[in-house]
């Protein structure tokens, strides 16, 4: 991704997924791209930002807690979650936050 997610004026929600990967798996990138495409189809998805070095951080933005719950319950997403626990990640943490204020700078 080359730009920030285009989020509305607050309030909205952010899901912060921080991870440390296990050994490389060629299926990971394919599944990650599929998850982005599926998330975009969920009503209430607002955008996503992601970066990876030693620690990966993906932040997805949502209009409501209900939309986050629908995403978590998506059947393909559940398969990816299970594969993440069994294969792709040494460790991860998910945080769900209410964004009450945001501001930006651009030259």
Protein Blocks (a to p, Z undefined) as FASTA:
>chain_A
ZZdcddddddddddddddddddddfklmmmmmmmmmmmmmpghiabdcddddfbccdddd
dfbfklmmmmmmpmklmmmmmmmmmmmpmbdcddddddfbdcdddZZ
